[in-house]
Amino acid sequence: MVEVTGTAQRAAWQRKELPPVEPVRPGLWSIPVPMAGSPLRYVLVYALALPDGVALVDAGWPTDDAWAALVSGLADCGYALTDVRAVLITHWHADHHGLAGRVREASGAWIGMHALDAAAVEGRADSSTMTSWVRARGGSDVDVAEMARDARRFRELATPDRLIDDGELLPGGVRAVWTPGHTAGHLCFFDEERRLLLAGDHVLPRISPNITLHPGQGADPLGDFLESLTRTGELPAEEVLPAHEYRFAGLRDRVTALHAHHAARLAEVVGLVSTAPDATTWDIAERLTWSRPWPEVLGMIRRSAVGETYAHLAHLARRGTVLRADGEVDHWRLA
């Protein structure tokens, strides 16, 4: 059974407010950093006490209000920005990695991340690559323009100072666990002594992380996610500290629920392909069940939805359930 342990966090989530800075354990705090305009509302940055300062797990969204919240949150924990010695990045997305460079400039801290996500930062898709991606999925000229405009906002991300290997023991007493899927180099951090999993976006309490097939990902990110999810469920974690929403216990049950969610999603995709042969990825995404009507799924959220649809189709193709017809634009049918 999944049990909410971050009760103040969930109460704030239900009220659509920012949760408080909280001491999770002695020497470990959660700091909410706002994400204006995002349905996720905030990212939870974790501060780990060190003998000579503090390490951060993630840094937050690259905006001034997020920066102010991070500085204020660290002060609530008893630290200044100059006390930060390391920033451990779960993955390269802007809500997690966006402020890392600014933290480094203010403190001299080193930034660490997995090699595959470091490569994603180095080789981020330019506008022409994204245009080709949108068109290949079946997007229109309007979709291309909207995606390019939205993607320009958060293009500058700091390159890391060092790479973090799977299994590496890191400052703050946490061990890196490579969990590809949400990104190719996504990392969780496991506190073996206190049996805490700092899960990033890999395991969330209420929703599935977005699994997108886009330039820079592997051929089957959904398959990677499902495999790494199974391995994560075997960790002896008594509490999960995710990057969004609220803390919870019951890791294995949550892993089981996420597997069931994706099995149902794959079945829904197969059903749509069977009723609309030769549909594009975009066509299928429009027909899938989302948390809001498709006309309200805009900008980066729409790109994520199409990318997630594409990831499910690619996984089904790998299993031999569907086929993609040859051509510049996706067209799918049952195998």
C-alpha positions in Angstrom: 0.0 0.0 0.0 1.2 3.5 -0.8 1.1 5.7 2.3 1.6 9.5 2.2 4.3 10.5 4.7 4.7 14.1 3.6 1.3 15.1 5.0 2.1 18.8 5.1 3.3 18.6 1.5 0.1 16.9 0.3 -2.1 19.3 2.2 -0.3 22.2 0.5 -0.6 20.4 -2.9 -4.3 20.1 -2.4 -4.6 23.8 -1.5 -2.4 24.7 -4.6 0.1 26.3 -2.3 3.9 26.0 -1.9 4.7 23.5 0.9 7.0 24.4 3.8 10.7 23.8 4.0 10.9 20.6 6.1 13.5 18.7 8.0 13.0 15.1 6.7 15.7 13.6 8.9 18.6 15.1 10.9 20.8 16.7 8.3 18.3 16.3 5.4 15.8 18.9 4.4 13.3 19.4 1.5 13.1 22.8 -0.1 10.2 23.6 -2.4 11.3 25.7 -5.4 8.4 27.2 -7.5 7.8 26.6 -11.2 5.6 29.4 -12.4 3.2 28.4 -15.2 3.8 24.7 -14.8 1.1 22.2 -13.6 3.8 20.6 -11.4 4.0 23.9 -9.5 7.3 23.2 -7.7 10.3 21.0 -7.6 11.5 19.6 -4.2 15.3 20.3 -3.8 16.9 18.3 -1.1 19.7 19.6 1.1 22.2 17.1 2.6 24.4 18.3 5.5 28.2 17.8 5.0 31.0 18.3 7.5 32.0 21.6 5.8 28.7 22.7 4.3 25.8 21.3 2.3 25.1 19.3 -0.9 22.0 19.8 -3.0 20.1 17.2 -4.9 18.8 19.2 -7.9 18.6 23.0 -7.9 15.4 24.2 -9.4 13.7 26.1 -12.3 15.9 28.9 -13.8 13.8 32.0 -12.8 14.4 34.7 -10.2 11.5 33.7 -8.0 12.8 30.1 -7.9 16.3 31.5 -7.0 14.8 33.6 -4.2 13.0 30.5 -2.8 16.1 28.4 -2.9 18.2 31.0 -1.1 15.4 31.5 1.5 15.0 27.8 1.9 18.7 27.2 2.5 18.6 29.9 5.1 15.7 28.1 6.9 18.0 25.1 7.0 20.8 27.1 8.5 22.9 27.6 5.4 23.9 30.3 2.9 24.6 29.8 -0.8 28.3 30.0 -0.1 28.0 26.8 2.0 27.0 24.7 -1.0 29.8 22.3 -1.9 28.1 20.1 -4.5 25.0 19.9 -6.7 23.9 16.4 -7.5 21.6 16.4 -10.6 19.0 13.7 -11.0 18.5 14.7 -14.6 19.1 17.4 -17.1 15.6 19.0 -17.4 15.4 22.7 -16.6 13.2 22.4 -13.5 16.0 20.3 -11.9 19.2 21.5 -13.5 18.2 25.1 -14.4 19.7 26.9 -11.4 22.8 24.7 -11.0 25.0 27.0 -12.9 23.9 30.0 -10.9 24.5 28.1 -7.6 28.0 27.2 -8.9 28.8 30.8 -9.6 27.6 31.9 -6.2 29.3 29.2 -4.2 32.1 27.5 -6.2 30.2 24.2 -5.9 30.8 21.4 -8.4 27.9 20.0 -10.5 27.6 16.3 -11.1 25.4 14.2 -13.3 25.3 11.0 -15.3 27.4 10.9 -18.5 24.3 10.3 -20.7 22.6 13.4 -19.4 25.8 15.4 -19.6 25.9 14.5 -23.3 22.3 15.7 -23.6 23.2 19.0 -22.1 26.2 19.3 -24.5 24.2 18.3 -27.6 20.7 19.8 -26.9 18.5 19.8 -30.0 18.6 23.0 -32.0 15.5 24.5 -33.6 16.0 22.7 -36.9 16.3 19.3 -35.1 13.1 20.0 -33.2 11.3 21.2 -36.4 12.2 17.9 -38.1 11.1 15.9 -35.0 7.7 17.7 -34.9 7.1 17.2 -38.6 8.1 13.6 -38.5 5.5 12.9 -35.8 2.8 14.5 -38.0 2.7 18.0 -36.6 1.5 21.0 -38.6 3.3 24.4 -39.3 1.4 25.8 -36.4 2.7 23.0 -34.1 6.3 23.6 -35.3 6.1 27.3 -34.5 4.6 26.8 -31.1 7.1 24.2 -30.1 10.1 26.2 -31.2 8.8 29.3 -29.4 8.3 27.4 -26.1 11.6 25.5 -26.4 13.7 28.7 -26.6 13.0 29.7 -23.1 15.3 27.3 -21.3 18.1 26.4 -23.7 21.1 27.4 -21.6 22.0 24.8 -19.0 25.3 24.5 -17.2 27.7 21.8 -18.2 28.7 19.5 -15.3 32.1 19.5 -13.6 32.2 15.8 -13.0 30.3 12.6 -14.1 28.5 10.4 -11.6 28.6 6.6 -12.1 26.0 4.1 -11.2 26.7 2.8 -7.7 29.0 5.7 -6.8 28.9 6.9 -3.1 28.5 10.6 -3.0 28.7 13.5 -0.5 25.9 13.3 2.0 26.2 9.5 2.2 23.9 8.7 -0.8 24.6 6.2 -3.5 23.8 6.9 -7.2 21.3 4.5 -8.8 21.1 4.8 -12.6 17.4 4.8 -13.6 17.1 5.5 -17.4 13.7 6.3 -18.9 12.5 9.8 -18.1 15.9 10.8 -19.4 18.7 8.5 -20.6 20.9 9.4 -17.7 18.4 9.8 -14.9 19.8 9.2 -11.4 18.1 8.4 -8.1 20.1 8.7 -4.9 19.7 6.0 -2.2 20.6 6.6 1.5 21.4 3.1 2.5 21.8 3.8 6.2 18.4 5.6 6.6 16.7 3.6 3.7 15.6 6.7 1.9 15.3 7.0 -1.9 15.7 10.4 -3.4 13.8 9.5 -6.5 13.9 12.6 -8.8 11.2 12.1 -11.4 11.6 8.3 -11.6 8.9 7.4 -9.1 6.3 9.9 -8.2 3.4 9.4 -5.8 0.4 10.2 -8.0 1.4 10.4 -11.7 3.8 8.6 -14.1 6.8 10.6 -15.2 6.8 11.6 -18.8 8.6 9.1 -20.9 9.4 10.7 -24.2 11.2 9.5 -27.3 13.0 12.6 -28.6 16.4 13.3 -30.1 19.1 12.2 -27.7 17.1 9.4 -26.1 17.7 5.7 -26.7 15.6 3.7 -29.1 13.2 2.5 -26.5 13.0 4.8 -23.4 9.8 3.2 -22.2 11.4 -0.2 -22.2 14.4 1.3 -20.3 12.0 2.9 -17.8 10.1 -0.3 -17.1 13.3 -2.3 -16.6 14.9 0.3 -14.3 11.6 0.7 -12.5 11.6 -3.0 -11.7 15.2 -2.8 -10.3 14.2 0.3 -8.2 11.4 -1.6 -6.6 13.9 -4.1 -5.2 15.6 -1.4 -3.1 15.0 -1.7 0.6 13.6 1.9 0.8 11.3 2.7 3.6 10.4 6.2 2.3 10.5 7.8 -1.1 11.5 11.5 -1.5 10.4 12.5 -5.0 11.1 15.7 -6.8 7.4 16.7 -7.1 4.3 16.5 -5.0 5.0 14.7 -1.6 6.9 12.0 0.2 5.5 8.5 0.5 6.1 5.0 1.7 5.3 1.8 -0.2 7.8 1.8 -3.1 7.1 -1.7 -4.3 3.3 -1.1 -4.5 3.9 2.2 -6.4 6.2 0.4 -8.8 3.5 -2.2 -9.4 0.9 0.5 -10.0 3.2 2.3 -12.6 3.7 -1.0 -14.5 -0.1 -1.4 -14.6 -0.5 2.1 -15.8 1.8 1.6 -18.7 0.3 -1.7 -19.6 -3.1 -0.1 -19.8 -1.6 2.8 -21.9 0.0 0.4 -24.3 -3.3 -1.4 -24.7 -5.1 1.9 -25.4 -2.5 2.8 -28.1 -2.9 -0.7 -29.8 -6.7 -0.1 -29.8 -6.3 3.3 -31.5 -3.9 1.9 -34.1 -6.3 -0.9 -34.9 -9.2 1.5 -35.5 -7.2 4.1 -37.4 -4.6 2.3 -39.5 -1.9 4.6 -41.0 -2.5 7.3 -38.3 0.4 9.5 -37.5 1.9 9.7 -34.0 0.2 13.1 -33.7 -3.2 11.7 -34.7 -2.9 9.0 -32.0 -1.8 11.5 -29.4 -4.9 13.6 -30.1 -7.1 10.5 -29.5 -5.5 9.2 -26.3 -6.9 9.9 -22.9 -5.2 12.8 -21.1 -5.9 14.7 -17.9 -7.3 17.6 -19.8 -8.9 18.1 -23.3 -6.4 18.0 -26.2 -7.0 21.7 -27.2 -5.8 22.6 -23.7 -2.6 20.6 -24.0 -0.3 23.3 -25.4 3.4 24.2 -25.8 5.9 22.0 -24.0 3.1 19.9 -22.5 1.9 19.0 -26.0 5.4 18.1 -27.1 5.7 15.9 -24.1 2.4 14.2 -24.8 3.3 13.5 -28.4 6.8 12.3 -27.3 5.2 10.0 -24.8 2.8 8.6 -27.4 5.8 8.1 -29.7 7.7 6.3 -26.9 4.8 3.9 -26.4 4.5 3.2 -30.2 8.3 2.6 -30.4 8.1 0.1 -27.5 5.2 -1.7 -29.3 7.2 -1.7 -32.5 10.1 -3.3 -30.6 7.8 -6.0 -29.3 6.5 -6.6 -32.8 3.0 -5.4 -32.1 2.9 -2.4 -34.5 4.8 -1.3 -37.6 5.9 2.1 -38.8 5.5 2.6 -42.5 8.6 3.8 -44.4 8.6 7.6 -45.0 9.5 10.9 -43.5 6.3 11.1 -41.4 5.1 8.4 -39.0 2.3 6.2 -40.1 1.4 3.2 -37.9 -0.5 0.0 -38.3 -0.8 -3.3 -36.5 1.9 -5.9 -37.3 
